[in-house]
Amino acid sequence: MAPPVRIASTVAATAIAVSVLVYYRFQSRRRVLSRHAQDLSVLRQKLPHDLSEWRAPGDTPECEAIWASLDPVLQDHGLEQWTHYDDQVLVSPQISYPLASGFAYALPNRGVDNGGGPGTARQLTWFQYINPVLRMARTKDGHDVAIRVIIVNNDGHEQLKILKKVAAGPSSLLSNNHTLPMLRVFEYEDITFGIFPRTAGCMYEAYGYWPKNSVGDVLDMILQALEGLAFLHDVGIAHRDADKSNFLVQWHPESLRTMSVTISRPRVYLIDFEVAVEFPSELPMEARVSVGPPSGGSINIADGWGRPVPPEVDSGMPYSPFKLDVWQLGYSFITFRSTVPAIDEVLAELVLGDPVARPGASEALCKLSKVVHSLPPEVLLVEPVKVNIEPEEHSTERHDS
């Protein structure tokens, strides 16, 4: 048996050796982290200095270089970017299926793969973006999310304030709030990113495109959109970009494929609060007005708003942005006909040129739901009619979903 003094000396020497090893590993780790931080600090100087500059490149190698350079930042937050494929198309990592999240579904009659066609689960492994401030990513636990640049330098602070009010916190749990939830935010230097769940479809495709949606399917989406706007208006928020391209859906019901009224209805979500405005609760309703086309964030009015607007917006006089929301939603469905005169009459009221005669979101919701719910569901199991009305303004529409 070794003498106690020798044992103690050995233990002490081992402890010292371990301490030295831990110390040098710690210092090495500190140097790595320091270099990482320095690299990220240098990176910020190469990134756009405001939101409009971020949007400017469009789908170009310059835009892809911006997002590729952000890989270390996103990886620090547990996000793996989707791969840029071609022509604004992104594909998921290894083109593999995500975990079910409750926000995106495929239809049984479309199938899981089926060549990756529209409405299939395979389609959920690719995404076509339009707005360069948006990207798709997969979390470490396998969920697909959308990354949205919300703040760059001095741009976007109002948007984040509104999103924190309606897309997060207790109000996001209300059933009549159709704002797409904001799962979390994180910052890098003076840039703030928002993380949102990935959905499966967009109301822009609701009729006249690949989905075989019935009149009833489309009307259900419009009713939910009106409900979402009514909620925002009740809390003093005007969206000001309430085009159907900014409303997403969990899936397209396609009742015409089965010729049966669907049991489940997809939930509609509202996105893109870049030009939204919030009014103080104490401000009288008559004082809650806007002047001129909506602007803010990456929207450069000097280059043109790019959306159709009602007469009051071009008048140069103060107008209600809440009535603007109703007109925008109605106008984005101007080519839709339900084949039911009473329903089409209500939809026509949404785009009345006189904002006083035009209903508010709550009134429109009440009138439209009263007519729709007075009819047997089978009456609406018919194909929508798309009329040939294509104003020139449509060619410049923004589709940011």
N, C-alpha and C positions, 0 to 999 in steps of 0.2 A: 504494500500500500504506500502511495506517494505521500511524502511529508506534507502536512497542512500548508506550510509556507509555499512549497512548490505548486500545490493546487491553486492557492490564492493568486500566485504570480501568473499562472496560466490563464485563470479566469479574467484577471485584470488585463492581461495582454490581449485576450480575445475581445473583451469589451472595448478596449481602445481601438483595435483593428476594425471592429464593427462600426464604431462611432466615426472613425476616419472614412470608412467606405460610405456610410450614410451621408456624411458631410459632403464628400465629393460628388456623390450622386445628386444631392440636393442642389449643389452649386451648378452642376452640369444642367440640371433641369431648369434652374433659374436662368441660365444663359440661353437655353433653347427658347424658353418663354419670352425672354427679353428680345431675342432676335425675331421671334414670331410677332411680338407687339410692334417692333420697329418696322417689319415688313408690311404689317397692316396699316401702320401710320403712313408709310410711303404710298401704299395703294390708294388711300383716300385722295391724294392729290391727282390721281389719274382718272377718278370717277367724275361723272357729271356734277355740276355745281348747283343745279336746281332741277325741278321736275320736268320743265319744258325741254331742257337740254337732254334729259334722260330719254324723253320720248322721241326727240328729233331724228335719230338715225333710222328708225323703223326697223325693218327686217334686213339688216346688213351685217357684214362681218364685224363692223365696229360695235354694233349692239351686242353681238354674241361675245365679243372680247370683253365687254363690260361685265357681263354675267359670269363668264368663265373666270375672270379675275376675282370674283367674289366667292369662289368655291371655299377657300380657307375660312372665311367669315361664316358661311352657312354651315360648314362642317363643325365649326365650334359650337353651333347651336343644334347639332344633331340632324341636319338636313342634307340630303343628297339630291342635287339637282337632276332633273330629267335631262336627257340628251337631246340636243338640237339635231333634228333629222334633215328637214328641208322645207323651204317655203313656209316659215312660221309654224312648223309642226315640231312638237316635242314628243319623245317617247320615254316611257317609264324605264327605270333601271332594269337591265336584262329583259326588257319588255315583259315583265312578270306582273301578275295580277296583284292588286292591293288588298289589304284587309278590308272587310266590310265596315263602313263607317256610319251608315244610316243616311248618307247624303247622296249616294249614287247607286242606282240599280239598273239591271238589264231586264228586259221582258222575257218570260219563259218561251214565248213563241218565236223570239229572235235568236235565243240560244246563247250558250257561253262563248263559243268561238265562231262558227259559221263563216269562216273567212275574214273575220274581223269587221263585218259590215256594220252599218248604223244600227244602234239599239242593242248590240251584243255586249257581253261582258268584256270581250277582247277590245272593243272600242275604247274602254276605259283605260287602256294602256297607252293611248296617244291623246294629244291635245293640241288644238290649233289656237294660238294666241294672236291677238291683234295689237294690243297695247304693250309696248316694250317695257312698261314698268311692272309687268306681271310675269311670273314664272311658276312652273310646277316643281314640286320636290317630294321626296319620300322621307318620312321620319324613320328613326332607328327601329321603331316597333312596327313598321310596315304600312303606315297610313299615308295616303296621298293628300297633299295639301297645296294650296296656292299661296305663293309669296307675293305680296303687293308692297311696292315702295310707297309709303304714305307721306313721309317727311324727308325733304332734302333741304338742308340749310334753313331758310326762312319760309319755304313753301310747304303747305299741307297741314299746318298746326290746327286749323279749324276742322279739317276732315277728321283728324285723330280725335279731337274733342267730341265730335258728334258720334264717331264710331264707339268710343268708350261709353257713351250714354245709351246707345240703342243696340250695338252689336256685342256688348259685353255687360256683365253685371246682372242684377235682378230683372231689369226690363227685357233682357234678351230671352227670358223664360216665358214671356207672355205669348199666348197662342196667336193673338192678332198682330204680333210684331213679326213681319216677314223679312227683316234684315238678316242677311247671311251672318251667322255668328263669327266673331273674331276670336280665335282660339288663344292667341297670345301675341305679344309684340316683343321685339328686341331691337336694340340700338347698336349701331356701329358708327363711331364718331358723331357727325351731325345728321346721320341717316337713320330713319326709323322704318322697320319692316313690320307688316302685319301678316299673320298666318291665318288662313281661312280654309275650311274643308273644301275638298273638290266635289263638285256636283256632276251630274251626268248630261244635262241638256240645257237648252236656252229657249225662252219663249219666242225668240226670233224665228225659230224653226217650227213653230206651232202648227202652221198650215201653209200649204203651197210648197212644201219641201218634202223630205223623205218620210217624216212620221205620218202614219195613217190615223191621225187624230180626228175624232168626230166633232161636230159642233158643240156637243156637251163637254167634251174634253177641253176645247179651247175656252169656252165660257167659264169653266171652273177656274182656269188659270187667270182669266181677266178679273173674275170676282176676287180671287186671292190678292191680285195685284192692287186692286182698289182698296181692299182691306188693309194691305200694308201701307199704302199712301195715307189712308184715313188715320192709322195709328201715328204715323210721323207727324201729320198735321195737328193732331190732338196734343202732341208734346212740343209744338212750336217749330218743327223742322220741315223745310221744303227741300225736296231732292233736287229739282231743277234739271234733271236728265233722265226723266222717267220713261224713256223709250223701252220697247219690249226687249231690246237686246241687253238691257241691264236687269232683266228678271230671269233667274235660273230656275230649273226644275230638277227634281230627283230622278225623273224619267219621263218619257212621253207615253201616255196611256195606250194610244193606238187602238181605240175601241173598234175602229173599222176593220181591223185585221181579224177580230174574232166575232164581230157583229153582235156584241153583247155589252151591256153597261158594265163598266169596270167596278169591281168591289172596292179596290183601293184607289185613292187619288194621290198624285204626287204633290208634295208641298212646293210652293213657289217662294223663292228668295230674292230679295232686292240687293244689288251690289252697287259699287262705284259712287261714293259720296264726295267725289272730288270737287264738285261745284255746289254742294248742298250748303244751306244757310240755316242757322238757328236763331230764333228770336227770343228775347227774355220773356218769361211768363207774365211779367207785369206790364208788358207793352200792349196797348190796345190793338185789337185785330185790324182796325183801319190803318194803323201805323206799320203793320208788318208788310212792307212792300219792297220791291226791287225796281231797278231802272236799267234798261238795256239788256243785251244778251247775257246769260250766265257766264261767269268767268272764274278762274281760280286754278291752283295746282299747275298741271301741265297744259291747260287749255289757253292757247295764245289767241285772243280775240283778233289781233292784228292779222292773223292768217285766216280768219273766218271761223265762226262758231261750228259750222258743219252739221247743224241740225235744223229741221224745219221749226219755225216758231209761229205762234199766233200773232194776230195784228197788234195787240197791245205791247208786245216786246219791241217792235220796230217803231212805236209811236214816240219814244223818247220820254214818255210820261211814266210816273210810278204805276206799278201794277202788282196784283197779287201773285206771288210765286206758287201759291197753293193751287190756284186755278190754272197756272202754267203746267203743273204736274199732271192735272187731269187731261188737259189738251194734249200734252206729249204722249201720254199713254193711249188716248183715243186715236190720235193721228197715226201712231205706229201700227194701228189695226184698221187703217182707213180702207184697205183693200179686202177686208174680211166681211163676209155676209153670212148670217146664220140661217137664212131662208125663213125665219120667223119675223114678220113685220114688227111686232111689238118689241122684240129684242133689238132689232136693227135701229128702231127709232130711239131707244135709250142710248145706244152706242153713238148715234149721230149727234146727240146732245153734248157728248163729251168734247166735240170739236166745234161748237158754236163760236162764231167770231166775236160775239159780245160776251165778255167775261162775266157780266152780271147775270145774263141768262144761262150761262154755263153752270152746271151743278158742281158742287164741291165733291170731294172724294166720298164722304160719308153719305151724302144724298144720292150720288150715282150708285154706290154700293147697294143702298136700300132699294132703289127703283129697279136695278137690274136683277137683284136676287129675288125680288117679289115676282117678277115676270118669269124668270127661269124656274123657280120652285113651284110655280102654279101649273107647270106642264109635266106630264108623265115623262120620265127619263128617256123612254123609247122614242119620243118625238124628236129628241136631239141626237139620236143615233143616226145621223146623216152626215154626208160629206160637206164641209164648208165650201162656199163659193168664193173664189178669189177674183175680184173684179179688176179690170185693167186700168188701174189708176196709178201711174208711176211718175209723180212730180219730179222735176229736175233736182230738187233738193235731196232726194233719196240717194243720189249718186255720191253724195259727200257725207253720208251718215257715218258716225263713229260706232264701232262694235267692239266694246272694251271687255266683254265678259271672258 
